[in-house]
Amino acid sequence: MNKVNSTYRLKVLRFISIAFVMVLFVGLSSESVQAQCNPTPCAAGFVEVHVQITTDIWGSETNWVLNDLTTGLPGCGIAPYGACGVGPLSGLASLTTYDWFLCFPECSDMEFIIGDAFGDGGATYSVDVCGGTVVASGNGGSYTDCATTLFSIPCSCSGGGGGPCTGPTPGCANPPP
């Protein structure tokens, strides 16, 4: 066997190994992360959270996760779930607007993370609660590899609600100044 064929075979085997690990990671992660993805309509004691993301030309680089800091239950999102500047890729289509409507417990402190596998930002995003109160938003120019926003889900949607996480409630480890 000559040196060129040997080098080529090693590169192919390395690629296959990396691909297998990426598939295994996504497969294992999706089971635990889906545990808290409660679709609407929301049951009593839960509030609707709307995540809207419009991908850029590299849509598959975009991923996100919503973590419930109050309960500590596994988050909900799109693989690789808030990974910042690293991938595997998510599989979202390019130049497409996605809407997810999810339910989370009232009075919860939340963390929203949007990630970009390449580290150049790109997607436009908005998260709102109670049918329209925006608690997180940005565009590709407002972050590079990821953006994190802490916010609180209100205990009732009457009279508005949501907003930045301001502490000293549980999960507000980094309240805004």
NORVENUR-V539944 format. One record per backbone hydrogen bond with DSSP energy under -0.5 kcal/mol. CO is the residue of the C=O (numbers start at 1). NH is the residue of the N-H. E is the energy in kcal/mol with one decimal. If there is no record, write none. Layout:
# NORVENUR-V539944
[[CO	NH	E] [CO	NH	E]]
This chain:
# NORVENUR-V539944
[[2	6	-1.9] [3	7	-2.4] [4	8	-2.4] [5	9	-2.5] [6	10	-2.1] [7	11	-2.1] [8	12	-2.3] [9	13	-2.6] [10	14	-2.4] [11	15	-2.4] [12	16	-2.5] [13	17	-2.4] [14	18	-2.4] [15	19	-2.6] [16	20	-2.4] [17	21	-2.2] [18	22	-2.4] [19	23	-2.4] [20	24	-2.6] [21	25	-2.6] [22	26	-2.4] [23	27	-2.6] [24	28	-2.4] [25	29	-2.5] [26	30	-2.3] [27	31	-0.8] [28	32	-1.1] [29	33	-2.5] [30	34	-1.6] [32	35	-0.8] [33	36	-0.9] [34	37	-1.4] [36	38	-2.0] [37	39	-0.8] [38	103	-2.4] [43	46	-1.7] [45	106	-2.7] [47	104	-2.1] [48	130	-1.2] [49	51	-0.5] [49	102	-2.9] [50	52	-0.5] [50	128	-2.4] [51	100	-2.7] [52	126	-2.1] [53	55	-0.6] [53	98	-3.3] [54	124	-2.6] [56	59	-0.6] [56	95	-2.2] [58	61	-2.0] [59	62	-1.8] [60	90	-3.1] [61	117	-2.6] [63	115	-3.1] [64	78	-1.9] [65	67	-0.5] [65	113	-2.5] [66	76	-1.9] [67	69	-1.0] [67	111	-2.0] [68	72	-2.1] [73	68	-0.5] [75	36	-0.5] [76	66	-2.7] [78	64	-1.0] [78	81	-2.0] [93	96	-0.6] [96	55	-2.5] [96	98	-0.5] [98	53	-2.1] [100	51	-2.7] [100	102	-0.5] [101	40	-1.1] [102	49	-3.3] [103	38	-0.6] [104	47	-3.0] [105	108	-0.8] [108	153	-3.7] [109	69	-2.1] [109	70	-1.0] [110	151	-1.9] [111	67	-3.0] [112	149	-2.6] [113	65	-2.1] [114	147	-2.0] [115	63	-1.9] [116	85	-1.1] [122	140	-0.7] [124	54	-2.9] [125	138	-2.0] [126	52	-3.0] [127	135	-3.0] [127	136	-1.4] [128	50	-3.0] [129	132	-1.3] [129	133	-2.2] [132	134	-0.8] [133	129	-2.1] [136	127	-2.8] [138	125	-2.7] [139	142	-2.7] [140	143	-0.6] [144	121	-2.3] [145	85	-0.9] [145	116	-2.7] [147	114	-2.2] [149	112	-3.0] [150	165	-1.6] [151	110	-3.7] [154	107	-1.3] [157	160	-1.2] [163	152	-2.1] [165	176	-0.9] [169	172	-1.9] [171	173	-1.1] [172	175	-0.7]]
